[in-house]
Amino acid sequence: MQDTVVVRYGELFLKSDYVRRKFEEKLLENISATLKDKKFNFKIVKKRLRCVIKTDKPHEVAEAVAKVFGVVSTSPAVFVSSNLDEISEVSVKIAERTIKKNNTFAVQAKRTGKHEFSSKDVEVLVGKKIQEKTGAKVNLDNPEKIIFIEIHDEETFIFTEKIRGVGGLPYGTQGKLVALVSDLNSGVAAFMLMRRGCEIVGLHFGEESEVRDILKKLEEYSPKKLKLIINNKKIPKEKMYQIAEEIAKRENAFGVVSGELLDDLSPVNLKIPIYRPLVGLNGDKISKTAKEIRLIAKHINL
């Protein structure tokens, strides 16, 4: 029955109009690249403050798009016209499949545009019909099931779940960094800068097999394959940073990102910035972020 995915943006709309448009263009480009890479059939329709994706695999598409930086949430949805009878009819059909007699439920409606009815009218009417059809009880404070109805002018989207997105800024809008990648900590550091819109070039000193799992996991959040540069030599930290700086100049990157913790810090003399996003974090916070992106447990080094 579902045929649509509603995609909601985040902090893009805190930017100026010019920057917002550029960021939105990049976000839609990244969404498209992600879905093409996974070989989905889809059509993206840009809307105000969000976009809508038409697809024959709405749940799979919603899960994939939730991993695109800049996306706050996604919902597999049914698209109908903003006609109260049609909204009610489709909502009841969805409720019959998802709400049992022993469940409690609520209807949550949001409306923008001019209509002959209010959001409250929709909630009361649809809630009453669902209750009559399923026998379930209404619980507005802590419902077990929720029917969401978003009405935008002549278009309405009905859904039962919101998949949390990764948020942040669209990947590639904030320039490029060379990421020193070796373990879970460095993987989390790279992820944090990716979420702030930075494109990443990975650099590892050792065997590629030692970090391939981390790079694969990070690539799940990138619209394109991440570049990984391998240096098999064992060299001191100062030299690693110098090599990273040379690679940054070659790759037109503006800095280096490292997974060093506060206790690991030592003076490094580079002409470009070094970003150490984990310095102010404790082990629990780093572990929580690692679990969020499901980095491989064998790389844990806290």
C-alpha positions as CSV (number, residue, x, y, z in Angstrom):
1,M,0.0,0.0,0.0
2,Q,2.9,2.3,0.7
3,D,4.3,4.1,-2.3
4,T,6.2,7.1,-1.0
5,V,9.0,8.1,1.4
6,V,8.8,11.5,3.2
7,V,12.3,12.9,3.8
8,R,12.7,15.6,6.4
9,Y,15.7,17.9,6.5
10,G,17.4,19.4,9.6
11,E,19.7,22.4,10.1
12,L,19.8,23.3,6.4
13,F,17.0,25.8,7.0
14,L,19.0,27.7,9.6
15,K,21.3,28.9,6.7
16,S,20.8,31.9,4.5
17,D,18.6,31.4,1.4
18,Y,21.6,31.1,-0.9
19,V,23.5,28.6,1.3
20,R,20.3,26.7,2.0
21,R,19.6,26.3,-1.7
22,K,23.2,25.0,-2.3
23,F,23.1,22.6,0.6
24,E,19.7,21.3,-0.5
25,E,20.9,20.7,-4.0
26,K,23.9,18.8,-2.6
27,L,21.6,16.8,-0.3
28,L,19.3,15.8,-3.1
29,E,22.3,14.9,-5.2
30,N,23.7,12.7,-2.4
31,I,20.3,11.0,-1.8
32,S,20.1,10.2,-5.6
33,A,23.6,8.9,-5.7
34,T,22.9,6.6,-2.6
35,L,19.7,5.2,-4.2
36,K,21.3,4.7,-7.6
37,D,24.2,2.8,-6.0
38,K,21.7,0.5,-4.3
39,K,19.8,0.1,-7.6
40,F,16.4,1.3,-6.4
41,N,13.8,2.5,-8.7
42,F,12.8,6.0,-7.5
43,K,11.8,9.6,-8.4
44,I,12.7,12.5,-6.1
45,V,10.2,15.3,-5.9
46,K,11.4,18.5,-4.1
47,K,9.0,20.1,-1.7
48,R,9.2,22.9,0.8
49,L,11.3,21.9,3.8
50,R,11.5,18.3,2.7
51,C,11.5,16.0,-0.3
52,V,9.3,13.1,-1.3
53,I,10.5,9.9,-3.0
54,K,8.2,7.8,-5.1
55,T,9.4,4.2,-5.1
56,D,8.2,0.6,-5.2
57,K,10.3,-0.3,-2.1
58,P,9.5,2.5,0.4
59,H,10.7,0.9,3.6
60,E,14.1,-0.1,2.1
61,V,14.5,3.4,0.6
62,A,13.5,5.0,3.8
63,E,16.2,3.0,5.7
64,A,18.8,3.9,3.1
65,V,18.0,7.6,3.0
66,A,18.1,7.9,6.8
67,K,21.9,7.3,6.5
68,V,22.4,10.3,4.3
69,F,23.9,13.2,6.2
70,G,21.5,16.1,6.4
71,V,18.4,13.9,6.8
72,V,16.7,14.1,10.1
73,S,14.0,11.4,9.6
74,T,12.2,9.4,6.9
75,S,8.8,7.8,6.8
76,P,7.4,5.1,4.4
77,A,4.0,6.6,3.6
78,V,0.9,6.4,1.6
79,F,0.1,9.4,-0.6
80,V,-3.5,10.6,-1.0
81,S,-5.2,13.8,-1.9
82,S,-6.2,16.2,0.9
83,N,-9.8,15.1,0.9
84,L,-11.1,14.3,4.3
85,D,-13.1,11.2,3.2
86,E,-10.0,9.8,1.4
87,I,-7.8,10.5,4.3
88,S,-10.2,8.8,6.6
89,E,-10.7,5.8,4.4
90,V,-6.9,5.1,3.9
91,S,-6.1,5.8,7.5
92,V,-8.6,3.2,8.6
93,K,-7.2,0.6,6.1
94,I,-3.7,1.2,7.5
95,A,-5.0,0.9,11.1
96,E,-6.7,-2.4,10.3
97,R,-3.2,-3.8,9.4
98,T,-1.2,-2.3,12.2
99,I,-3.6,-1.9,15.3
100,K,-5.0,-4.8,17.2
101,K,-8.0,-4.7,19.6
102,N,-5.8,-4.8,22.7
103,N,-3.6,-1.9,21.5
104,T,-3.9,1.7,22.4
105,F,-3.5,4.3,19.7
106,A,-3.6,7.9,18.7
107,V,-3.9,9.9,15.5
108,Q,-1.5,12.8,15.1
109,A,-2.3,15.2,12.3
110,K,-0.3,18.2,11.0
111,R,-1.7,20.6,8.4
112,T,-0.4,23.4,6.2
113,G,-2.4,25.3,3.6
114,K,-6.0,26.3,3.4
115,H,-8.6,23.6,4.1
116,E,-12.2,23.4,5.3
117,F,-11.1,21.4,8.3
118,S,-8.5,21.7,11.1
119,S,-5.9,19.2,12.3
120,K,-8.1,18.5,15.3
121,D,-11.0,17.7,13.0
122,V,-8.9,15.1,11.2
123,E,-7.7,13.6,14.5
124,V,-11.2,13.3,15.9
125,L,-12.8,11.9,12.8
126,V,-10.1,9.4,11.9
127,G,-9.7,8.4,15.5
128,K,-13.4,7.7,15.9
129,K,-13.5,5.6,12.7
130,I,-10.4,3.6,13.7
131,Q,-11.9,2.9,17.1
132,E,-15.1,1.7,15.5
133,K,-13.3,-0.6,13.1
134,T,-10.6,-2.1,15.4
135,G,-12.1,-1.8,18.9
136,A,-8.8,-0.4,20.1
137,K,-8.8,2.3,22.8
138,V,-7.5,5.9,22.3
139,N,-4.6,7.0,24.4
140,L,-3.3,10.4,23.6
141,D,-0.6,10.5,26.3
142,N,1.3,7.2,25.7
143,P,-0.2,5.3,22.7
144,E,1.2,2.0,21.6
145,K,0.5,2.8,18.0
146,I,0.3,6.1,16.2
147,I,-1.2,7.0,12.8
148,F,0.6,10.1,11.5
149,I,-1.1,12.3,9.0
150,E,0.7,15.2,7.3
151,I,-1.4,17.4,5.1
152,H,0.4,19.8,2.8
153,D,-2.0,21.8,0.6
154,E,-3.5,19.3,-1.8
155,E,-1.2,16.4,-0.8
156,T,-1.5,14.2,2.2
157,F,0.9,11.6,3.5
158,I,-0.2,8.9,6.0
159,F,2.4,6.7,7.9
160,T,3.0,4.8,11.1
161,E,6.7,5.3,11.7
162,K,9.5,7.8,11.7
163,I,13.0,6.4,11.0
164,R,15.6,8.6,12.7
165,G,18.1,10.0,10.3
166,V,21.8,10.7,10.9
167,G,21.3,14.5,10.7
168,G,24.2,16.9,10.2
169,L,25.2,18.7,7.0
170,P,25.2,17.3,3.5
171,Y,28.4,15.3,2.8
172,G,30.8,17.3,0.7
173,T,29.5,20.8,1.5
174,Q,32.4,21.6,3.9
175,G,35.5,20.7,1.9
176,K,37.8,17.7,2.3
177,L,39.9,16.3,5.1
178,V,42.5,13.5,5.3
179,A,41.5,11.1,8.1
180,L,44.1,9.1,9.9
181,V,42.3,5.7,10.2
182,S,43.6,2.9,12.4
183,D,41.0,1.8,15.0
184,L,37.5,2.4,16.3
185,N,38.4,5.8,17.8
186,S,39.7,7.1,14.4
187,G,36.6,5.7,12.7
188,V,34.4,7.6,15.1
189,A,36.4,10.8,14.6
190,A,36.1,10.5,10.8
191,F,32.4,9.9,11.1
192,M,31.9,13.0,13.2
193,L,33.6,15.2,10.6
194,M,31.6,13.5,7.8
195,R,28.4,14.4,9.7
196,R,29.6,18.0,9.6
197,G,29.7,17.9,5.8
198,C,33.4,17.1,5.3
199,E,34.5,14.7,2.5
200,I,37.0,12.2,3.8
201,V,40.2,10.7,2.3
202,G,41.4,7.8,4.5
203,L,45.1,7.3,5.3
204,H,46.3,4.2,7.1
205,F,49.8,3.2,8.2
206,G,49.8,-0.6,8.1
207,E,47.9,-3.4,6.2
208,E,44.7,-2.5,4.4
209,S,42.9,-5.5,6.0
210,E,43.3,-3.8,9.4
211,V,40.9,-0.9,8.5
212,R,38.9,-2.2,5.6
213,D,35.9,-3.0,7.8
214,I,35.9,0.5,9.3
215,L,36.0,2.0,5.8
216,K,33.2,-0.1,4.6
217,K,31.0,1.0,7.6
218,L,31.9,4.7,6.9
219,E,31.0,4.2,3.3
220,E,27.4,3.3,4.3
221,Y,27.1,7.0,5.1
222,S,28.8,8.3,2.0
223,P,27.2,8.8,-1.4
224,K,30.4,7.5,-3.0
225,K,33.2,5.1,-2.3
226,L,35.8,6.5,0.1
227,K,39.4,6.8,-1.1
228,L,41.9,4.9,1.1
229,I,45.6,5.5,0.9
230,I,47.8,2.8,2.5
231,N,51.4,3.3,3.8
232,N,52.9,0.1,5.0
233,K,55.9,1.7,6.7
234,K,56.1,1.9,10.5
235,I,57.0,5.5,11.3
236,P,56.7,7.8,14.3
237,K,53.6,9.9,14.8
238,E,55.2,13.2,13.8
239,K,56.2,11.7,10.4
240,M,52.6,10.3,10.0
241,Y,51.2,13.8,10.3
242,Q,53.8,15.2,7.9
243,I,52.8,12.6,5.3
244,A,49.1,13.4,6.0
245,E,49.9,17.0,5.3
246,E,51.6,16.2,2.0
247,I,48.6,14.1,0.9
248,A,46.2,16.8,2.0
249,K,48.0,19.3,-0.4
250,R,47.8,16.7,-3.2
251,E,44.1,16.0,-2.5
252,N,43.1,19.7,-2.1
253,A,42.1,18.9,1.5
254,F,42.2,21.7,4.1
255,G,43.1,19.7,7.1
256,V,43.7,16.4,8.9
257,V,41.4,14.6,11.3
258,S,42.7,12.3,14.0
259,G,41.0,10.0,16.6
260,E,43.5,10.9,19.4
261,L,42.2,11.3,22.9
262,L,43.4,13.9,25.4
263,D,46.0,11.5,26.9
264,D,47.4,10.8,23.4
265,L,48.1,14.4,22.5
266,S,51.6,15.5,21.6
267,P,52.9,18.6,19.8
268,V,52.7,18.4,16.0
269,N,53.9,21.2,13.7
270,L,51.8,21.4,10.6
271,K,50.8,24.3,8.3
272,I,47.3,23.0,8.1
273,P,44.7,22.5,10.8
274,I,44.5,19.2,12.8
275,Y,41.0,18.2,14.0
276,R,40.7,16.0,17.0
277,P,36.9,15.7,17.7
278,L,37.3,13.1,20.4
279,V,39.5,15.2,22.8
280,G,36.5,16.4,24.8
281,L,34.7,13.0,24.9
282,N,34.9,10.2,27.4
283,G,34.9,6.5,26.5
284,D,31.2,6.0,27.0
285,K,30.4,8.8,24.5
286,I,32.8,7.4,22.0
287,S,31.4,3.9,22.4
288,K,27.8,5.2,22.1
289,T,28.7,6.9,18.7
290,A,30.5,3.7,17.6
291,K,27.4,1.6,18.4
292,E,25.2,4.2,16.6
293,I,27.1,3.6,13.3
294,R,27.8,-0.1,14.2
295,L,31.5,-0.1,13.8
296,I,33.0,-3.5,14.1
297,A,33.6,-4.5,17.7
298,K,37.0,-6.1,17.1
299,H,38.4,-2.6,16.4
300,I,37.4,-1.2,19.8
301,N,40.4,0.5,21.5
302,L,39.1,2.8,24.3
